């Protein structure tokens, strides 16, 4: 036990603080944005769901996916629909925060939400404002939706599986105060 300004700092050498471990997993997932990958196969939806569901600090859960996007967008570039992308991730974070458990339905619903919101942005900013333009926009976006689903399921299951295995092996501890 260490003392800091008259307060006790408790450190358990048998495990890593839960939030620190979650943050490490998320950093690893974010780094994959710089690896070559098919369009829309990305970890941010998984980070929003996983962080929202697992972080005790819900402000951190809500803001972390946005921060991950912003930092990586500084290097990878912003797009004309960035505000729609960020809005969709804010909504997906809320889904993660309000979900008792992340299920296939939660992942699919989050992917669908991302598809609908971001392509609505594409429609508003790049298509004729007609029913034909709307149909054309969403029809041409369907191949990207398949990639979104693949990425969201792979990354969400990867984050959850890694966390649950670490918890089962006692590598992650809940009751660590610093």
N, C-alpha and C positions, 0 to 999 in steps of 0.2 A: 504494500500500500504506500502511495506517495502522498505528500501533502503539498497543496498549492494555495497560497494566500489564506491559510487557515481552514480551507475546505479539503476534504479527502477526495483524492482521485483513485478510483478503483480500477485496476487493470487485471484481467484474467488472461494469463498466458496460455490457457488451453483453448482459446477461441478468439476469433476476430469479431469485433463489434458488428452487429447485423447491418447497420446502415453503411458502414465502411465496406463491407463485403458486397452489398448491393451496388454501391458506387463503383467498386472495382469491376464488377460484371458489366455495368453500363458503359464504363470507359472502354472496355474490350469491344463491346458491341459497336460503339461509336467509331472506333478505329476501322471497322469493316467498311465504313462509308468511303474510305480512301482506297480500298482494294477494288480491282476490276470486278464489276458485277452487272447483271442485266438491269435494264431500267426498272425502277420501282421495287427492286429487291433490296430493302433497307431495314435497319433495326429500329427506327424511331417509333413506330407504332408499338412494337414490343416493349420498348423502353417506357413509353407512356403508360401502357397497361400494367406492366410489371412493377414499375416504380410506384404508380398509384395504388396498386394492390399491396405492395410489400413495405413501403416506407411508412414509418410511424408519423413522420413530419409531412403532412399533406401539402404544405406550401412547397416543400422541396420536391415532392412527387409531381406537383403541377408545373413547377418552373424548370425542372431539370431537362425534360425533352426539348423545351424551347431553347434553353441555353445550348444544348448539344447541337440543335439545328443551326442556331445563330453562329456558333463558333465554326462549325464545319462549312456553313455557307460563306463565311468570310474567305475561306480558301477555295471552295468549290464554285462559288458564285451564287448570287440570288437570281430568281427568275421573275417573270412578270406576274406569276400567280403565288409568289411567296406568302402574301398575306392570307390567302386561302389555305395554303399548306399549314401555316402556323395556327390558324383558327381550327383546322381539323385536329391538330395534335392537342390543342387545349381541350377540345371536346372529348377526345379519346382519353386524355388524362383523367377527366371527370368520370368517364366510364370505369376506368381502373380504380379510382378512389371509391366509387360507389358499389363496386362488385365485391361480393363476399369471396368469390373464387373466379379465377380466369378459366373460362370454358371454351370449347370450340365455337359456341354461339357468340361469346363475347369477342373472340378474335375475329370471327367472320363479320359481326356487326361493326366492329371498329374498322375493318378493311373496307366495308361497304360505305361507311360514313366518310372515310378518306376519299374514296372514289367519287362519291356524290358531291362533296364540298369542293374538292380541287377541280373537278371537271366542270362544275358550275362556274368557277373562276375562269377556266379556259374558254367556256362558252361566252361569258360576259366580255372577255378581253380579246377574243380572237375569232368569233363566229358571227354571222348575221343573226340578229335578234329575232328569229322566227322559229316556229315549231320545227321546220326542216333543219335549221341550224342547230337546234338543241338535240334533235335525234341524231344528226350527223356527228356532233361532238361526242356524245356518249357512245355511239356505235364504234367510232374510230378509237375510243379509249379502252374498249373491252380487252384487247391483248395486254394492256398495261395492268388491268385489274387482275388478270391471272397471275402476273408477276408479283403484284401486291400481296395477293393471298399466299403465294409460296413464301415470300419473305416474311410476312407477318406470322405465319404458323411456325416456320423454322426458327426464327429468332425468339418468339415468345416461348415456345417449348424449350429452346436451348437455355434461355435465362431461368425459367422456372425449374427445369431439371437440375441445372447446376446448383441453384440455390437450395433446392430440397435435398440433394445429395450431400452438400456441405453441412446442412443442418443435421441430417441423419448421422453424419460422422462426427458431429460435435465440433466442427470447425467454425461454426457461427454461434454466437451467444447473444441472447436478447438482453440480459440484465447487466450490461456494462455501462457504467456512467463515467464520464470523463470531465 
